[in-house]
Amino acid sequence: GTRGALIGLVAGGAVFLITFFLFSLRENKRLAVYAGGALVVGVTMVVCFYLARDSVFVHKYQLLARFADISITSSTASSRLMIWGIAKDAFKERPILGWGPDNFIIPYAKYYNPNLYGNEPWFDRVHNMHLEWLVAAGVIGFLAYLSVVASFLFVVWKLWRRRIVNSVALAALVGFIVAYLAQNTFVFDNVVTYMFFTLVLAAAHGLSAENVQHKEVVIRKQGIVMVLAPLCIIAGVLIATTVHTKQMRVAGGIITMLNSVSGGGTVYNFTNQLDALVAMQTFGTSGARERYVDIVLAATRESGKVPKSDLLLLLSHGIEHIRQEVARNPENVRPLITLGKLLQLRATVAESVADRDEAIAVYKNAIEKGPHFPSTYIGLAEVYLTAGDNARTVGAVDAIFQEMTQPSQLFVNSLLLVDVIIGDYQKGVEHIQRYLSLGNTPQHPLDAKFDHERTTNLITHIKATNENIADVEKFLEALQPGFLWQHDKTYLMLLANIKADLGKLDEARNLANMLIEVSPDSAPEIEKFLRSLDAL
């Protein structure tokens, strides 16, 4: 389960016991004593759990382990805090009426924190319902949201004064609203939470109505109400399913389109299915286009198996639809980045200079709207790379890297791969040194590390020549503080060969001996290498 729900449960339970204790002091002091005792036991359990959070028992159970992992220094908490910072900047720009419902993705890209890179790429929600209301509806909407909560608490207070409801029920109502608000500090509302919240509000209102006892008598006498109630529920379900027929068909159509990938359909199956879904002109159009783009990107990765004509048809159809998406919501950076990617791919497949130039223009437009979004700079660098413009390739990714104040393994791998592909190992050393310097700081207390698998893959792309061999040596050695190089066969073999070519034979022998320990199966090959060193 989500940790937000667990925090809400604990907060709601604690407030329930406190409220029950306070309310019972007037009615039944014995119950107040029980409530106080339960509260003491609950606090003791929480303290004991905190002290034992690193024990084997806690980590044996996934739910307990997730609860024990709650910390403001965890990666999840860190990303949430950065998203809340984006929400704060969005609110400051439009404080009165906000950005409108479901529009957080626009200020998200505009005020993006580069240190978020490596988390989920797009957050269309703030993951804090209180901030969500501030961003979506501004101060006016947020005050309306608070007024609902305030009116609920006022109703509970009236119920307590009139002694209409017992202490347990009143405490449960207060505990629920606190649990709901605590949970919504870390997540966002959905249909289920809205439904329960509305039911609790309705219950509180019903209990506070005048002449409650008289109404209960009337309801008992009018049995027809008991028949009409379920009929109204059934009618509501039927109306909802009828009204949302188009949306349900779109959802089903998206699933059918995705399943067609494994079904061996033609490219026209995909293009026609997308056109049919968009023609319905209802919710889900953006989702249908995004899933189509996923299919296109998968096809480009299998370009050797897909005919060039089919690939161009898929790309061109995707570009046409994403252009429409951009025109529909020009402030949204996400479709702009997608459009730039599709244009870059078509430029590569069709060898089109016009597509390449348009891709550059699209990415620059996206950078103007979202100046701190790393994916845009990586996309722009890819276009420059295919055009052979090495200086602008490095400049694009280096520009956003300089804005990062925390290490991102995913981004630095892309950055170093660019350095390796264009052969600028001196720049690569600078990037490595800056990346390592971002660790062991107040913002990121842990040392900066390189992902082992990605780094090994990076090493396979290194091409040492007589002209750059000394720079390659420095590049490989610069990786050592953040990389378990002593246990990597690929790294040791490459560095040993480079040391030998540079005449550093003793260092080459040491690396070769380390390699024998790491990979005994490679002993014959390594012994041959050692003999070649002896012959020099």
N, C-alpha and C positions, 0 to 999 in steps of 0.2 A: 504493500500500500504506500501511498505518497506520504512523505514526512510532514507535509503541510496539514494533512488530515489528522495525523498523530498529534501534532502540536495543538490543533484545534480541540481534539478530544481531551487532552490533558488540561488545557486552559478552561474548557467548558466544564469538565468534571470538578476542577478546583473551585470555580466560581459557583457551581451548583452547591457544593458543600458549604462554602462561606455564606451564600445567600440563605440556604436552608437553616444554618446556624443562627443567623440574625433574625430571620422571620420566626423561628421557633421560640426565641426568647420570650415573645409575647404570649404565645399560645401553649407551648408545652416545653418546659425547661429540660425535661428528661430527653426529649428528641434533640434538643440543642446540644446536650452533652454527647449524645451518640454522633451527631454531625461533627462536632469538634474533634471527637476521637478518630472518626474516619478521616478527617482532614489531616490530623497528625500522622496517622498511618500512611496516608498518601504521600505526604511530604517526605516521610522517612524512606519510603520505597523509591521515590525519585532521587533522593540523595544517595542511597545505596547503589542504585543503577548507575548514577554518574561516576561513583567511585570505582565501580566494576566494569566500566564501559570498554576497557581494553582486555577483559578476561576472555578465556577460551570459550566459556559458556555463552557469553553474549554473542560472540562472532560465529557460534555454531548455528544460530538461527538468523536467517536473512532479515526478518522484520526487526529484530532487536539490533542487529548490526547496522541497519539503515538508521534507526533511531539514535544509536550511539555515535553515528557519523555526523550528526548535526553540529555544525561549527561554522562560525563566520569566516574561518580561514579555508574551508573546503572549497573545491572547484565549483560545486553547485552554488554555494552561498556567494562566492566571489562573482560568478556570472549574474546571479540575481541582483546583487548590489549595483553592478554596472548597468544592467537593464533599467533599474530604478533611477539611476542617474540620467539615463537617456530620457526617461519619462519626465523627470524634473525639468530638463532643458526644453522638452516639447511643451510642457505646461507654461513655462516662462514666455514662450513665443506667443501662445494663444491662451491666455489665462481666463478669459471671460466665457466663451462658448466652446472652446476646445477644438479638436480636429474632426469630430464626428465619429459615430460608431464604426468599428472595424477599420479605422484608418491609422492605427498605431504604426503600421509598417512604413508609412511615409516619413514621420519624424525618426523612426528607428534607423532608417538608412541615413537620414540627414545628420543626426547627432551620434552616429555609431561610434562606439569606443573600440579602437583597433585591438585592444587587449582581449576582446571577446572572441577573436578569430580562433577557430578550432572547436568552438561550441556549435550548437545548432545554428545553421547559417541565417535563418529568418525567424524572428519572433513577431507574430502578428498580435500578441497579447503582452501586457506588461508583467503578468504573473504576480500581480498585486491588485486586487479589485478596487481598493481605495484609490490608488494612483490611476488605475484604468478609467475611473469616473472623472478624475481631474483632467486626464489627457483627452478623453472622448467628449466630455460635456462641459469642461471648464469649471469655474467656481460655482456657476449657477446650477449645473447638473449635480455637482458634488454635494452642495447644500441640500438639494432635493433628496439625494441618496441618504444623507445624514438625517434628514427630517423623518424618513421612514423608520429608521432605527430609534430616533428620539421619541416618536409617537408610540412605538411599541413599548418602550420602557415606561412611558407615561401611563399607558394602559395597565401595565403590570403593577405600577404603583397604586393606581386607583383600585385595582382588584384587591391589593393587600389592605388598603385602608377600609374597604367595605367588607372585608372578610368573606368575600364571595367564594374564593377558591382556597384550598388548604395550602400549607407551606410547601409541601413537596411539589405540587403542581407549579406553583409560582417559581420556586427555585429551578425547576426543570426548564421553564420558559426562559428565565434569565441565562441559565447555563447554555441553552441552545443558541441564543443570540450571540453569546460570547464565543462559543465554539465556531459558529459560522463566521464571525468577524476575524477570529484568529486564523482560521484556515484560509480565508480570503486575503490574508496578508501575504501568502506565498503562492496562491493559485488564482484562477479566475473562475467566475460563475459558469455553469452550464445548465442544461435543461433540468437535470436532476436536482441540483442545489436550488435553483429558482423555484422548482415545484415544492420542495420541502419548506423553503423560506415562506412562500406564499401561504401554504397550509398552516404554518405556525402563526402567521399574522392573522389569518382568518379565524383561527381558534381563539386567539387573544381577543379579537374584536367580538366574537360571538359570546365569550364569557363576560365581557364588560357591558353588553347590551342591557338596557333597562328591562325590568320585569322578566327576568330570566325564567323564574319558576312558572309564570303564566305562559310564556312561550313554550316551555316544555310540555305543558298540559295540552296546548293547542296542537302541537306536533303529534302527540300520541293519538289525539282524536282524529287527526287527518292522516289516515294511513296511506292515502293516495300519494302523499309526499314521498314516502318510502319506496313507492313504485316508480315515481317520476325521476328520482335521483339517479338510479342506475341507467334508466333510459336516456337521461341527459348525457351521462358519461359515454354511452354507446354512440349516441348521435354526435358527440364531440369528436370521437375517434373516427367515425365515418367521414365527417366533414373535413377533418385534418388530412386524412388519407386522400380524399378527393381533391382538395385544394392543392395538395403537394404532389399530385400525380406526375407533373412534368419533372419536378426535382428528383423524384424517385427514379424516373426513367433515365435521367441524366446520370445519376449515380450508378445505376445498373449498366448503362452504356459504357461508362468509363471502365468498369470491371470487364465487360465483354471485350473492349478494345485492348486492354492489357493481356487478357487471356489469348487474344488472337496472335500474340507474339510467338507463343509456343505452339499455336495451331497451324503455323505455316501459311498464313494468308499472304496475299499479294499486297504491294504497297497501296494499291487503290482501295483495299479493304480498310486500311488505317485512315487514309485521307477522307474517304466517304463517311466513315464512322464519325470522325471529328466534325465534318461539315454538318452531319445530321444532329449531333449534340449541340453545336453552337446555334443551329437554326431554331432550336426550341426557345432561345432567348429567355433563359431563366437562370436561377442560381446554379453554380457549378460550371459555368462557361470557362472561367479562369482555371479551375481544376482540370477540366478536360484538356485544355491547351497545354498545361504543364505536364500532364501525363503523356500527351503526344510527343512533347519535346524529349521526355525521358526515353521514349521508344527511338526517336531519331538519334539521340546521343549514343544509345546502345548500338544502333546500326553503324554509326561512324567508327565505333571501337572494333567492329567486325567488318571493316571496309573491304578486307580481302575476300570476304564471302558474299558481299552484297554488290551487285552490278553498279557501275558508276551512274548509269542513267536512273536506276531506282533510288540511289542515294541522293542524287540531285533533286529528284521529284519530292522526296521526303523533306529535304532541307528547304526547298522553295515553298512548299506548302506550309511548313512550320513558320518560315519567315513572314509569309503573308498573314497568318493568324496572329503572330506576336506583334506585328505592326498594328493590327486592329486593337490588340490589348493595350499597347502603348498609347494609341489615340484615345482609348476609352478612359485611361487613367494616366495622364502624362506625368504626374508628380511621383508616381510609383517607380522606384529605381529597379525593382526586381525584373519586370519585363524588359527593361532597357538592357540589363546585363545579359538576359537570355537572348535578346535580339542580336547583341554584339557577338555572342558566342556562335550563334547559327550563321551569321554573316562571315565570321572568320573561318568556320568549317567549310562553307560553300566556296569561299575564296581559295581555300587550299585544294578542294576537290576539283573545282572548275578552273583554277589558276586565273582567277578574276581579280584584276587590280581595282576595279570599281567596288567590288564587295569588300576588299581589304580596306580601302579608304573609307568606305561607309562604316565599317566596323570600328575603325579608329574614331570617327566622328561620334558614333553612338556611345562608345565607352567614355569619351571626353564629356559628353552630355551627362552621362550617369555620374561622373566624378563631380561635376558642378552641383548636381542635386544631392549627392551623398559623398562628400569629399574625404571621408575617413573609412570607406568600406574597402577592405583589402581585396576582395574577390574582383572588384572592378579593375584594380591596378594589375592583378595577375592576368586577367583577360586581355588588358591592353598590352601587357608585356608579351603575351603569346602572339598577338598580331604583329608586333614589331619584330619578334623573333623569326616568324615565318617570312617576313619581308627582308631579313638579313640586317636589320638596323640594331646592332648590338648595343650601341651607346644608349639609345632610348629604351631598349629592353631592360637593361640594368637600372636605368634612371626611374622607370615606372615602378618597379618593385622596391627599389631602395627608398623612394620617397615615402611610402607608407610604413616601411620598416623603421624609419627614423622616428615615427610617431609612437611606436610601441614602447611601453615602459615595463612590460612583463614578457617573459619568454613564451613563444608559441612554437611548439615542435613542428606542427603542421606547416606553418608559414615559413619557418627558417629552412625547412626541407625544400620547399618550392624555390626559395630565394637562392639557396646554394646550388640547386639543380640548374638554375639559369646561369650562375657563375661557371659551373662545370661545362655546360653545353657550349657557351661562347668562349671558354678557355681563359677566363679572367680570374686566375687563382689568387692573384694579389688582392683583388676586391673581395674574393671569397674569404680570405684570412681576416680582413677587416670585419666582414659580416659575422664570422664565427666569434671573434673577440667581443664584438658588441653584444651578441646574443648571450654569451656566457656572463657578461657583466650585468645582465638583467636579473640574474639569480642571486640569492643570498642578500636580498634587500628587504626593507620593511614592507614593500608591496608584495614581494614574492620571497618569503623566508627560505624556501628550498633552493638548492643549487639548480642551475639551468642544465638540463640533460638533453641529449639527442636521442630520438627514437631509434632503437637498434636496427630494426628491420628496414626502415626507410634509409638510414645511413648506409647500411650495407648495399642497398640498391643504388644509392647515390655513388658509391665507390665504383660500382661496375661501369658507370658512365665516364669515368676519368680516363683521359687519353694523354699519356705522358709522351712528349717529344723532346728532341735535343734542345729546343728553344725554351721550353717551359718546365723542364724536369726539376729544377731547383725550386720553382714556385709550387709545383705539385707536392714536393717534399714538405714545404712549410705548411701547405694547406692540410695535408694529412696529419701532421704533428699538431696543428692547431686544434684538430678535432678531439684529441686525446683526453682533455679534462672533462668532457661531457659525454664520453663514449667508452664502452667496455671493449676497447680495442685489443686488449690482451687475449680475448677469447674469440676473436673474429678472424676466420681463416682468410677471407678475401682481403681484408685490410692488411694483415701481416704479410701475405705473399706479395701484394702490390708494393708496400713500403720496403720490403726486403730487396725487391728487384730494383727499385729506385735508388736505394742506398748503394747497391752494387754498381749501378751505372754511374753514380757520382764518385765512385772510388772509396766509399766508406765501408770497407769490407768487414771490419770487426762488428760494426753495427748491423750489417746485413746478416752475419753469422748468428748474432744474438737473436735477431728476429726469426731466423730460420729454425733455431733450436726451440724457441717459444712455440713455433708453429707445429713442431713435432709433438709437443705435449698437448696442444689443443686438438690436433687432428692426426692421430697415429696412423690412420689409413693412408695418409699422404706421405708417409715416411720415404718410400722409394723416390718419389718426385723431389722431395726436399733434399735427400742425400745427394741426388744428381746435381741439384742446385749448389750444394755445399762443395762438391768436387769441382764445379765450374769456378767457384770462388778461389779454391786452392790453386787452380791453374793460372790465375791472373798474376 
